[in-house]
Amino acid sequence: MITMDISLPDTLMAFVDEQVARRGYGTSSDYVRELIGKDQDRQRLRRLVLDGAESVPGPSADDAYFEELRARARHTASS
């Protein structure tokens, strides 16, 4: 694992220390790692949402669509 030093103003360091104590993190590094992980998750989700918004619409999901799905599921289950 690589070590990284960061500089924080006193107010941010106090906030980090408070979060570590309040949320039960072992160290401030654990807290920062979780923040980075959550940011990565947020970015992945945003990308998926944008990809979905930019994609071509699929077929209509009307009653006939769901009946066909049920029929296929019944056929698969009986095979």
Contacts in CASP RR format, 6 or more apart in sequence:
PFRMAT RR
TARGET T0000
AUTHOR 0000-0000-0000
METHOD contacts of the structure
MODEL  1
MITMDISLPDTLMAFVDEQVARRGYGTSSDYVRELIGKDQDRQRLRRLVL
DGAESVPGPSADDAYFEELRARARHTASS
6 32 0 8 1.000
8 16 0 8 1.000
16 28 0 8 1.000
16 31 0 8 1.000
16 32 0 8 1.000
17 28 0 8 1.000
19 25 0 8 1.000
19 31 0 8 1.000
20 26 0 8 1.000
20 27 0 8 1.000
20 28 0 8 1.000
20 30 0 8 1.000
20 31 0 8 1.000
23 31 0 8 1.000
25 31 0 8 1.000
25 34 0 8 1.000
59 65 0 8 1.000
END
